[in-house]
Amino acid sequence: MIYLSRSDLAARIGVKVPTLARYKLPDPDVIIGLEGRGTMGWLPETVDAWNANRPGRGRTSAK
């Protein structure tokens, strides 16, 4: 399995990493490392579903 980092997530949705601080990100699919200092990771499918349903530019209208 391949997990996306915060920078990967930002690139996938077309924003800069600092912009992510303004978003309520989905719960990570994995946390790697020590408790409290771990690195979050998301599956591409998780990011795509979240981005398609988030308010604002990520939401697409059904046609």
C-alpha positions as CSV (number, residue, x, y, z in Angstrom):
1,M,0.0,0.0,0.0
2,I,1.1,3.5,-0.7
3,Y,0.2,6.3,1.7
4,L,0.3,10.0,1.0
5,S,2.1,12.4,3.3
6,R,0.8,15.9,3.9
7,S,2.9,17.3,1.0
8,D,1.6,14.5,-1.2
9,L,-2.0,15.3,-0.2
10,A,-1.5,19.0,-0.9
11,A,0.0,18.2,-4.3
12,R,-2.9,15.8,-5.1
13,I,-5.5,18.4,-4.4
14,G,-3.6,21.3,-5.9
15,V,-2.8,23.4,-2.9
16,K,0.3,24.4,-0.9
17,V,1.2,22.6,2.3
18,P,0.5,25.6,4.6
19,T,-3.0,25.8,3.1
20,L,-3.8,22.4,4.7
21,A,-3.8,24.1,8.1
22,R,-7.1,25.8,7.1
23,Y,-8.8,22.5,6.2
24,K,-10.3,19.8,8.4
25,L,-8.4,16.9,6.9
26,P,-9.8,13.4,7.0
27,D,-8.7,11.1,9.7
28,P,-5.4,9.5,8.6
29,D,-5.4,5.9,7.5
30,V,-2.1,5.3,9.3
31,I,0.2,7.0,11.7
32,I,3.9,6.1,11.6
33,G,6.2,6.8,14.5
34,L,5.9,7.5,18.1
35,E,2.7,8.6,19.8
36,G,2.3,12.4,19.6
37,R,5.1,12.7,17.1
38,G,3.9,10.4,14.4
39,T,3.6,11.1,10.7
40,M,0.1,10.8,9.2
41,G,-0.6,9.0,6.0
42,W,-3.7,8.8,3.8
43,L,-4.6,6.3,1.1
44,P,-5.2,8.0,-2.3
45,E,-8.8,6.8,-2.2
46,T,-9.3,8.5,1.2
47,V,-8.0,11.8,-0.1
48,D,-10.0,11.6,-3.4
49,A,-13.3,10.9,-1.5
50,W,-12.6,13.7,1.0
51,N,-11.7,16.2,-1.7
52,A,-14.8,15.4,-3.7
53,N,-17.1,16.0,-0.8
54,R,-15.4,18.9,1.0
55,P,-17.1,22.3,1.0
56,G,-15.7,24.8,-1.5
57,R,-13.5,24.1,-4.5
58,G,-13.2,20.4,-3.8
59,R,-16.8,19.7,-4.2
60,T,-18.0,18.8,-7.6
61,S,-21.7,19.1,-8.7
62,A,-23.5,16.1,-10.0
63,K,-24.6,16.7,-13.6
